[in-house]
């Protein structure tokens, strides 16, 4: 069972430490910044896991082995369903964490440029149009950015309505 596995225990332990660092009140400025950056790093992992979830749901075919194996697999899995899930995740991030929308959206799709840079380093001559790829990855981040803006707006309106009722 997954809950009883040692890997689950290790991940749960590390995640609980990160949550304690991010949520603990009365911290210094440096600790607050560290907590924010940890949230962005966790969002990058969440974006990667969301792509894997979409891959499992959609059962997309894997590309042929070669130069563009990993980036091709990621691009095949970024569909309307995945963009919708990024938007929904962005709403949650904006509502609960109230972080910077552009950094949040870009950190959600951070796996795309990292994989492209990795493949460009390993396979010389591949990804020779990487600036254009980065523009496309920026466009992939727009649903997450819009979701974060919407989540922050909802949180702001809810806070205002609570103040009016008091």
C-alpha positions in Angstrom: 0.0 0.0 0.0 1.3 3.5 -0.9 0.6 5.0 2.6 2.7 2.4 4.3 5.7 2.6 1.9 9.0 4.2 3.2 9.1 6.5 0.2 5.7 8.0 1.1 6.9 8.5 4.7 10.1 10.3 3.5 8.1 12.6 1.1 5.5 13.3 3.8 8.2 14.2 6.3 9.9 16.6 3.9 6.6 18.1 2.8 5.6 18.7 6.4 8.8 20.5 7.2 8.4 22.7 4.1 4.8 23.5 5.1 6.0 24.4 8.7 8.6 26.8 7.3 6.2 28.4 4.9 3.3 28.9 7.3 5.0 29.6 10.6 4.0 33.2 11.8 6.4 35.7 13.4 9.3 35.1 11.2 12.1 37.3 10.1 12.3 38.9 6.6 14.8 36.3 5.4 12.7 33.4 6.6 9.6 34.9 4.8 11.6 35.1 1.6 12.8 31.6 2.0 9.2 30.5 2.6 8.1 32.2 -0.6 10.8 30.7 -2.7 10.0 27.2 -1.3 6.4 27.8 -2.4 7.6 28.6 -5.9 9.8 25.4 -5.9 6.8 23.4 -4.7 4.7 24.9 -7.5 7.3 23.7 -10.1 7.0 20.2 -8.7 3.2 20.5 -8.7 3.3 21.5 -12.4 5.5 18.5 -13.2 3.1 16.2 -11.3 0.2 17.8 -13.1 1.8 17.0 -16.5 2.3 13.4 -15.4 -1.3 13.3 -14.2 -2.5 14.5 -17.6 -0.3 11.9 -19.3 -1.9 9.2 -17.2 -5.5 10.5 -17.8 -5.1 11.0 -21.6 -2.8 8.0 -22.3 -1.0 9.9 -25.0 1.5 8.0 -27.1 5.2 8.4 -26.3 7.3 9.9 -29.0 10.1 8.0 -30.7 13.4 7.7 -28.8 15.9 10.3 -29.9 16.7 14.0 -29.6 13.3 15.3 -28.7 12.0 12.4 -26.6 11.4 14.2 -23.3 10.3 17.6 -24.7 8.1 15.9 -27.2 6.4 13.9 -24.5 5.8 17.0 -22.4 4.4 19.0 -25.4 2.1 16.0 -26.4 0.6 16.0 -22.9 0.0 19.8 -22.7 -3.6 19.8 -24.0 -6.8 21.7 -23.3 -7.4 19.5 -20.3 -3.9 20.2 -18.9 -4.3 23.9 -19.5 -7.6 23.8 -17.6 -6.0 22.0 -14.7 -3.2 24.6 -14.6 -5.9 27.3 -14.5 -7.7 25.6 -11.6 -4.4 25.1 -9.8 -3.6 28.8 -10.4 -6.9 29.8 -8.8 -6.0 27.8 -5.7 -2.5 29.3 -5.5 -3.8 32.8 -5.9 -6.6 32.3 -3.3 -4.5 30.6 -0.6 -1.0 31.8 -1.1 -1.5 35.3 -2.8 1.9 35.1 -4.5 3.1 37.0 -7.5 1.0 35.8 -10.5 3.7 35.9 -13.2 6.2 34.0 -11.1 3.6 31.5 -10.0 2.5 30.8 -13.5 6.0 30.5 -14.8 7.1 28.2 -12.0 4.2 25.9 -12.8 5.6 25.3 -16.3 9.3 25.5 -15.4 9.7 21.8 -16.4 9.3 22.7 -20.1 12.4 25.0 -20.4 14.4 22.9 -18.1 13.9 19.8 -20.3 14.6 21.7 -23.4 17.9 23.1 -22.0 18.8 19.6 -20.9 18.2 18.1 -24.3 20.1 21.0 -26.0 23.1 20.3 -23.7 23.0 16.5 -24.3 22.2 16.4 -28.0 24.3 19.0 -29.8 22.4 20.6 -32.6 18.9 20.0 -31.2 16.8 22.9 -30.0 18.6 25.4 -32.2 15.5 27.7 -32.0 15.3 27.7 -28.2 14.3 31.4 -28.0 11.1 30.6 -29.9 10.5 27.6 -27.6 10.8 29.8 -24.6 8.1 32.1 -26.1 5.9 29.1 -26.5 6.5 28.0 -22.9 5.6 31.5 -21.8 2.3 31.0 -23.6 1.9 27.7 -21.8 2.1 29.6 -18.5 -0.8 32.0 -19.3 -3.6 29.8 -18.0 -1.8 29.5 -14.7 -1.1 33.2 -14.5 -4.8 34.0 -15.3 -5.8 31.5 -12.6 -3.6 33.1 -10.0 -4.9 36.6 -10.9 -8.5 35.3 -10.5 -7.7 33.6 -7.2 -6.2 36.7 -5.8 -9.2 38.7 -7.0 -11.6 36.3 -5.3 -9.6 36.4 -2.1 -9.5 40.2 -2.2 -13.3 40.4 -2.8 -14.0 37.9 0.0 -11.8 39.9 2.4 -13.6 43.1 1.5 -17.0 41.5 2.0 -16.0 40.3 5.4 -14.9 43.7 6.4 -18.1 45.3 5.2 -20.2 42.8 7.3 -18.3 43.6 10.5 
